[in-house]
Amino acid sequence: MNLFIQIIKYSLESIFFIIFLLIFKIFSLELARKIGIFISVFLGKYTNANKVIKKNLIIAFPNETDEWHVKTIKEIWINFGKIIAEYAHIKKLSNKNNKKIYIPDNMHSRNFFNEENKNILVSAHSSNWEIPGIACRTKSNNISGIVREPNNPFIKLVLSRIRRENSVKCYEK
């Protein structure tokens, strides 16, 4: 892609991302999620990412029906809309008094968070991928994550700051 076009594209994406974060912050978490879902479902189908999702679903699930692919793509955009909206409320989600995000106190968690042990936590990339890091930070500041950063360097800066303030220390893969 032409460097000039890429700079314009990344700049516009970043402006929209920041505007949406500011809008989502105005509303409650629940309403922000609904707005995020509406926006991502409506706009997602017009993106290049939608074409990639569809192509990959057909490759991965060739025996599924077109209706299944359409439904799955919509669910992907619903999930994405929720996640983007939640970034505006990440400070509230990461609050140690938040009773919705926690690590149960049991022998497994005590063993994992024992400072003498070296462990690897593998997390699924489902729903909000920031939640495992937020949950781990409630137990220890001595945990790091490996993440795939966004392609857009401006959005990467914003997300890096959000992660640094509310989640575990992250390293780019």
N, C-alpha and C positions, 0 to 999 in steps of 0.2 A: 504494500500500500504506500502511496506517495506520502512522504513525511509531513507535508503541509496539511493534507487531508486528514492524516492520523492525528495531528495536533488539534485540528478543529473538532474532529470526532470526539476525542478524549475530553476536550474542554467542554463541549456541549453535554456529554454524558455526565461529567462532574457537576456541572451547573444544575442539571436536572436532579441528580442524586442529592445534592445539598438542599435544593428547594424542597424535594420530597421529604427529606429528613426533618426540615424545619416545619413543614406542614404536619407531618405525622406527630411531631413533638407537641403540637397544639392540642391534639385530641387525646382521649384516653387510649390506653393500649388496645383495648378491644375494638374501638372505632377505627383506630389507625390500621389495625390488621384488616378490617373490612374494606377500608379505602385502598390499602395496598393490594389486596386481592383483586378488587375491581380494576385498578389501573394495570396490574401485571397481566391479568387474563385478557383485558381489552387490547393492550399494546403488544403483549408477548407474541401474538400470532403474526405480527408484522415484522418480526426481527429475523435476522440471520440465524440467531440461536434456535429459533423455533424450527427452522429447516434442518439444522444439525440434530436436534432432539428427535424429530420425526424420522430422519434417516437412520439414526442409531437405534431407535426402537424397532424399526423394521428389520434391521440386521440382527438385533438381539432376540427379537420375538417374532420371527417370520410367520408363525402359525396363528398368531392372534389376528383378530378381525380389525378392519378399519375403525369400527366403532370403539374398540378397546384402545387402539392407538390414540384416537381423538380424546377419549376420556382420560387416559394417562397423561397426555400432554397438558390438558386443562388442570389436572391435579398438580403437575409440576409447577405451572404458573401460579396456582393458588398458594402452594408452599413458598414459592419465591416471593410473592407479594407479602405474605405474613412476615417472612424473615427480614425483608427490607424495612418494613414498618417497625419491627422490633428493634432495629438498630437505634431508632430515635428514643427508645425507652430502655436501652441496655443498662443505664445507670440504675434504674429502678429494679431491673431484673437481677442485677449483680449485687444488690444490697444484701448484706449478711442476714438481715431480718426477713428476707423473702422466704416464705415457707413453701413455695412451689418448686424452688430449685435447691436441692440439698443432697448431701451424700449420707446415706443411712450409716448409723454408728453400729458396725458389726465387726466380726473378726477379720473379714476380708478388707474392709476399708481401713481399719486400724493397721493392718499389715501393709497395705499399699502406701499409706501416708506416713509410715514409720520412717523417719529421716535416715536410719541406718540401711534401709533397703534401697536397691536400685530396681525400678520397675518401668515397664512400658505399658501404657494404656492405649489401646486401639479403639477408636471411636468410629461409629458409622457416620456417614455423611448424609444424615437424614434430619428433617425438620431444621431447626436452627442450629447450625454447626458451632455456634459460639457457646451454647449452653454447657457442654462438657467442661470447657475451660473455666467458665464462671463457677460451676459447681466445684471443680478442683481447687480453685483459688480460695473458696471458703474454708478449706482444710489446710492449705499450705501455699506459701509464696515461693516454694522451691520446686516448682513444676514448670515445664516448658512444653510447647506444642510445635508441631511442624505443620505449616499451612501452605496451601496453594494460593498465592496472592492474586488479586485481580490483574488483568492485563493493563488496565488503565492506571497509569502511575499516580494520577491525582486522587482517584478513589482509593488507591492503595494507601496513600498518606492519611486519608481520613479514617479508614478502617484500622490502620496500624495504631493510630492515636486512641481510637475507641478500645481496641484490644489491650493496649498498654495500660489504660486506666481501669479497665473492668474485668480483664480475663488473665490468663496465664501469659508468660513471656512467649512470644511466637518467633519461630525461625522459618524463613522461606525455604520451601523444599528445593 
